[in-house]
Amino acid sequence: MSPIIGLNIFRAVAVIMMIIAHSIRIQSNFAFLLKHPDKQSFWDQCLLFFIQIEPIISAQFLFISGFSLTLSLSKILKATPKISKRQWLLSLPPKLILLYLVSVVFFIGDNGIQLPDLLVSSGILSIIAISMALTGCMLISPKPMLTLALAVTGVTLTAYILEQSKVNIIGLNAGAGGAIPLISMTFIGAIIGILYQRFHNNGLFTAAAVGCFIGLLSISSSQYPWTVDVKSEFLLFYGDPVTAVLHSIQHALGIGDLQPTKIKAHFWNHSSIFLFRVSGGLTLVLLIFMLAFKNQSNSSKVIHVFNNIGKHALFVYIFHLVLLGVLEVTGIKPTTGWQTWLLVILLVLLGATIIQMRDKSGGVRRKLLDSFDPGTQ
């Protein structure tokens, strides 16, 4: 099976949307714009739109991961008949562990040493790693569709119970990387992937129709929130971002007599009903991309660039976070909306250029970029 260009472009769009949502956060007047909507320029409003739909963007990441994982398994089994499903599963941990460790490093850079959040709730990359490991295990089970459906049901019920009891558990529904119910998006993506494998575009169309009906029904008949507010307890270390991180490391190692302040950190998390509201729409968008870019082997240069970005979306995601972190630390920040849009374009072009260099190189550089692809191509 050749790479599906429509899926790669869908993945590229997802990572670019996340780059936009992250870039506006380092704009120097970001907090002011949130408090004073009347002061927002047209460019600011366009950027802030992606903050509003950020819960959908993160769900999109997990959905695509699950769908791609089913294609990865199918591709490996067809290309290498002697390989078993178990061998395919055992090939995933090194790359998923790398994703988890990268997530931990970014958490330290952003928040310092905060336990237990650092280990169990570090961010979206750790959720992707954990959800893909769980999904991979279920895909090699005797009845993957049933197993995945039961997993979605169990996670959704757990999320609902935690919401109703107003219990915040770091690593489950609270913290910077609350996994429940978001991991279900990977399970749902895998289910859609199995339907695609069995029934091709007809399977996607049917799943999109049913999913959109359920989504519209849940939106029109319920005032249940899309996201919920969850809390975590952080240690606040004073100083500039670098100093605060260094102080948190010193405190964790017991060096010095630092006395940090305990504060309540607020995060949003997807509600238990969120996934049912967006799954049908994401499936429909996926179907549109698959149909729009069908048989585009001799496509334009623009499509080729987007295809490459999608194939290496996780690398582009990590790359942009590193550059934004450098800008944050150095204080070199955009001050207006149009400057932030220029930053977004620059980040995307730089990422695409590095990927192009990878395609023309061998050895270490190629292995480095490929190490960020958890077997979804």
BELTA-V819755 format. One record per residue. RES is the residue in one small letter. SS is DSSP state (helix for helix, strand for strand, loop for the rest). OMEGA is omega in degrees with one decimal (* if undefined). BURIAL is + if it has 16 or more other ideal C-beta (glycine too) atoms within 10 Angstrom, else -. Layout:
<<RES & SS & OMEGA & BURIAL> <RES & SS & OMEGA & BURIAL>>
This chain:
<<m & loop & 176.5 & -> <s & loop & 179.9 & -> <p & loop & 179.7 & -> <i & loop & -174.1 & +> <i & helix & -179.6 & +> <g & helix & 177.8 & +> <l & helix & -179.8 & +> <n & helix & 179.6 & +> <i & helix & 174.7 & +> <f & helix & 178.5 & +> <r & helix & 178.5 & +> <a & helix & 178.2 & +> <v & helix & -179.8 & +> <a & helix & -177.5 & +> <v & helix & 177.6 & +> <i & helix & 176.0 & +> <m & helix & 178.5 & +> <m & helix & 176.1 & +> <i & helix & 178.4 & +> <i & helix & -178.6 & +> <a & helix & 179.4 & +> <h & helix & -176.2 & +> <s & helix & -179.6 & +> <i & helix & -178.3 & +> <r & helix & 178.3 & -> <i & loop & 175.3 & +> <q & loop & -169.3 & +> <s & loop & -177.8 & -> <n & loop & -176.1 & +> <f & helix & -178.5 & +> <a & helix & 179.2 & -> <f & helix & -178.5 & -> <l & helix & 179.1 & +> <l & helix & -178.4 & -> <k & helix & -176.7 & -> <h & loop & -179.6 & -> <p & helix & -178.4 & -> <d & helix & -180.0 & -> <k & helix & -177.1 & -> <q & loop & 174.0 & +> <s & loop & 177.2 & -> <f & helix & -179.1 & -> <w & helix & 177.0 & +> <d & helix & -178.8 & +> <q & helix & 177.8 & -> <c & helix & 179.9 & +> <l & helix & -176.7 & +> <l & helix & 174.7 & +> <f & helix & -178.8 & -> <f & helix & 172.1 & +> <i & helix & -178.9 & +> <q & helix & -177.5 & -> <i & loop & -179.4 & -> <e & helix & 176.1 & +> <p & helix & 178.2 & +> <i & helix & -178.8 & +> <i & helix & 179.8 & +> <s & helix & 176.2 & +> <a & helix & 178.3 & +> <q & helix & 177.8 & +> <f & helix & -177.2 & +> <l & helix & 179.2 & +> <f & helix & -179.7 & +> <i & helix & 179.3 & +> <s & helix & 179.6 & +> <g & helix & 179.2 & +> <f & helix & -177.5 & +> <s & helix & -177.7 & +> <l & helix & 177.9 & +> <t & helix & 177.3 & +> <l & helix & 178.6 & +> <s & helix & 179.9 & +> <l & helix & -179.7 & +> <s & helix & -178.8 & +> <k & helix & -179.0 & +> <i & helix & -178.0 & +> <l & helix & 179.8 & -> <k & helix & -176.7 & -> <a & helix & -178.0 & -> <t & loop & -175.5 & -> <p & loop & -175.8 & -> <k & loop & -178.7 & -> <i & loop & -179.3 & -> <s & loop & 177.3 & -> <k & helix & 179.8 & -> <r & helix & 177.6 & -> <q & helix & 176.6 & -> <w & helix & -179.3 & +> <l & helix & -178.1 & +> <l & helix & 177.3 & -> <s & loop & -176.2 & -> <l & loop & -172.4 & +> <p & helix & -178.3 & -> <p & helix & -178.5 & -> <k & helix & 178.7 & +> <l & helix & 176.0 & +> <i & helix & 177.0 & -> <l & helix & 177.9 & +> <l & helix & 179.9 & +> <y & helix & -178.9 & +> <l & helix & 176.7 & -> <v & helix & 178.1 & +> <s & helix & 178.8 & +> <v & helix & 180.0 & +> <v & helix & 179.4 & -> <f & helix & 178.3 & +> <f & helix & 179.0 & +> <i & helix & 179.4 & +> <g & helix & -177.1 & +> <d & helix & -172.5 & +> <n & helix & -175.5 & +> <g & loop & 178.5 & +> <i & loop & 178.4 & +> <q & loop & -178.4 & +> <l & loop & 6.6 & -> <p & loop & -175.8 & -> <d & helix & -177.1 & +> <l & helix & -174.5 & +> <l & helix & -171.9 & -> <v & helix & -176.7 & +> <s & loop & -172.1 & +> <s & loop & 178.1 & +> <g & loop & -173.3 & +> <i & helix & -178.6 & +> <l & helix & 178.0 & +> <s & helix & 177.3 & +> <i & helix & 177.9 & +> <i & helix & -178.4 & +> <a & helix & -177.9 & +> <i & helix & -177.2 & +> <s & helix & 179.2 & +> <m & helix & 176.3 & +> <a & helix & 179.3 & +> <l & helix & -179.6 & +> <t & helix & 178.5 & +> <g & helix & 178.0 & +> <c & helix & -178.3 & -> <m & helix & -179.9 & +> <l & helix & -179.6 & +> <i & loop & 177.9 & -> <s & loop & -179.1 & -> <p & loop & -179.7 & -> <k & loop & -174.2 & -> <p & helix & -178.6 & +> <m & helix & -179.6 & -> <l & helix & -178.9 & -> <t & helix & 179.1 & +> <l & helix & 179.4 & +> <a & helix & 177.8 & -> <l & helix & 178.8 & -> <a & helix & 177.4 & +> <v & helix & 179.7 & +> <t & helix & -178.7 & -> <g & helix & -179.7 & -> <v & helix & 180.0 & +> <t & helix & 178.6 & +> <l & helix & 177.9 & -> <t & helix & 178.6 & +> <a & helix & -179.0 & +> <y & helix & 179.7 & +> <i & helix & 178.8 & -> <l & helix & 179.0 & +> <e & helix & -177.2 & +> <q & helix & 179.8 & -> <s & helix & -179.8 & -> <k & loop & 178.2 & -> <v & loop & 177.7 & -> <n & loop & 179.9 & +> <i & loop & -178.7 & -> <i & strand & -180.0 & +> <g & loop & 176.3 & +> <l & loop & -178.3 & +> <n & loop & -176.7 & +> <a & strand & -179.6 & +> <g & loop & -178.5 & +> <a & loop & -179.6 & +> <g & loop & 177.1 & +> <g & loop & -172.2 & +> <a & loop & -176.9 & +> <i & loop & 7.8 & +> <p & loop & -169.9 & +> <l & loop & -178.5 & +> <i & helix & 178.8 & +> <s & helix & 178.6 & +> <m & helix & 175.8 & +> <t & helix & 178.3 & +> <f & helix & 179.6 & +> <i & helix & 177.0 & +> <g & helix & 178.5 & +> <a & helix & 177.4 & +> <i & helix & 178.1 & +> <i & helix & 178.3 & +> <g & helix & 177.5 & +> <i & helix & 177.7 & +> <l & helix & 178.4 & +> <y & helix & 179.4 & +> <q & helix & -175.8 & -> <r & helix & -172.2 & -> <f & helix & 177.3 & -> <h & helix & -174.6 & -> <n & helix & 176.2 & -> <n & helix & 177.0 & -> <g & helix & 177.7 & +> <l & helix & -178.7 & +> <f & helix & 179.9 & +> <t & helix & 179.6 & -> <a & helix & 179.2 & +> <a & helix & -179.1 & +> <a & helix & -179.9 & -> <v & helix & -178.6 & -> <g & helix & 178.8 & +> <c & helix & 177.7 & +> <f & helix & 178.7 & -> <i & helix & -179.5 & -> <g & helix & 179.1 & +> <l & helix & 178.7 & -> <l & helix & -178.6 & -> <s & helix & 179.1 & +> <i & helix & -174.7 & -> <s & helix & -173.5 & -> <s & helix & -176.3 & -> <s & loop & 174.7 & -> <q & loop & -178.4 & -> <y & loop & -175.2 & -> <p & loop & 176.7 & -> <w & loop & 178.7 & -> <t & strand & 178.3 & -> <v & strand & 179.6 & +> <d & strand & 178.4 & -> <v & strand & -174.2 & +> <k & strand & 174.2 & -> <s & strand & 179.5 & +> <e & strand & -178.9 & -> <f & strand & 172.1 & +> <l & strand & -178.4 & +> <l & strand & 177.0 & -> <f & loop & -174.0 & +> <y & loop & 179.8 & -> <g & loop & 177.2 & -> <d & loop & -174.5 & -> <p & helix & -178.4 & -> <v & helix & 179.8 & -> <t & helix & -179.5 & -> <a & helix & 178.4 & +> <v & helix & 179.3 & +> <l & helix & 177.8 & -> <h & helix & 179.0 & +> <s & helix & 177.7 & +> <i & helix & 177.2 & -> <q & helix & -179.7 & +> <h & helix & -179.9 & +> <a & helix & -180.0 & -> <l & helix & 179.4 & -> <g & loop & -179.9 & -> <i & loop & 179.2 & -> <g & loop & -178.4 & -> <d & loop & -179.8 & -> <l & loop & 178.9 & -> <q & loop & -179.0 & -> <p & loop & 178.7 & -> <t & strand & 177.1 & -> <k & strand & 179.6 & -> <i & strand & 174.8 & -> <k & strand & 177.4 & -> <a & strand & -177.9 & +> <h & strand & 175.5 & -> <f & strand & 170.3 & +> <w & strand & 175.0 & -> <n & strand & 179.0 & +> <h & strand & 176.4 & +> <s & loop & -176.7 & +> <s & loop & -177.7 & +> <i & loop & -175.0 & +> <f & helix & -173.9 & +> <l & helix & 179.9 & +> <f & helix & 179.3 & +> <r & helix & -173.3 & +> <v & helix & -174.3 & +> <s & helix & 179.8 & +> <g & helix & 179.6 & +> <g & helix & 178.4 & +> <l & helix & 177.3 & +> <t & helix & 178.7 & +> <l & helix & 178.8 & +> <v & helix & 176.8 & +> <l & helix & 179.1 & +> <l & helix & 179.8 & +> <i & helix & 178.6 & -> <f & helix & -179.4 & +> <m & helix & -179.7 & +> <l & helix & -176.0 & -> <a & helix & -176.0 & -> <f & loop & 177.3 & +> <k & loop & 178.1 & -> <n & loop & 179.6 & -> <q & loop & -177.6 & -> <s & loop & 178.5 & -> <n & loop & -173.6 & -> <s & loop & -179.0 & -> <s & loop & 179.7 & -> <k & helix & 179.6 & -> <v & helix & 178.5 & -> <i & helix & 177.9 & +> <h & helix & 178.9 & -> <v & helix & 179.2 & +> <f & helix & 178.4 & +> <n & helix & 178.9 & +> <n & helix & 178.0 & +> <i & helix & 178.9 & +> <g & helix & -179.9 & +> <k & helix & -178.5 & +> <h & loop & -173.9 & +> <a & helix & -178.4 & +> <l & helix & 175.2 & +> <f & helix & 179.6 & +> <v & helix & 179.3 & +> <y & helix & -179.5 & +> <i & helix & -179.2 & +> <f & helix & -177.3 & +> <h & helix & 177.5 & +> <l & helix & 178.2 & +> <v & helix & -178.6 & -> <l & helix & 177.6 & +> <l & helix & 176.9 & +> <g & helix & 177.5 & -> <v & helix & 178.7 & -> <l & helix & -179.8 & -> <e & helix & -177.3 & +> <v & helix & -177.7 & -> <t & helix & -179.3 & -> <g & loop & 178.2 & -> <i & loop & -173.4 & -> <k & loop & 172.7 & +> <p & loop & -178.7 & +> <t & loop & -180.0 & -> <t & loop & -178.6 & -> <g & helix & -178.0 & +> <w & helix & 176.1 & -> <q & helix & 178.5 & -> <t & helix & 176.2 & +> <w & helix & 175.9 & +> <l & helix & 177.4 & -> <l & helix & 179.0 & +> <v & helix & 180.0 & +> <i & helix & 179.9 & -> <l & helix & 179.9 & -> <l & helix & -179.4 & +> <v & helix & -179.3 & +> <l & helix & 177.9 & -> <l & helix & 178.0 & -> <g & helix & 179.6 & +> <a & helix & 179.8 & +> <t & helix & 179.5 & -> <i & helix & 177.4 & +> <i & helix & 178.0 & +> <q & helix & 176.7 & -> <m & helix & 178.3 & -> <r & helix & -177.6 & +> <d & helix & -177.6 & -> <k & loop & -176.2 & -> <s & loop & 176.1 & -> <g & loop & 174.6 & -> <g & loop & -169.4 & -> <v & helix & -176.3 & -> <r & helix & 179.7 & -> <r & helix & 179.9 & -> <k & helix & 179.9 & -> <l & helix & -179.9 & -> <l & helix & -178.6 & +> <d & helix & -178.8 & -> <s & loop & -179.7 & -> <f & loop & 176.6 & +> <d & loop & -175.7 & +> <p & loop & 172.7 & +> <g & loop & -175.8 & +> <t & loop & -179.4 & +> <q & loop & * & +>>
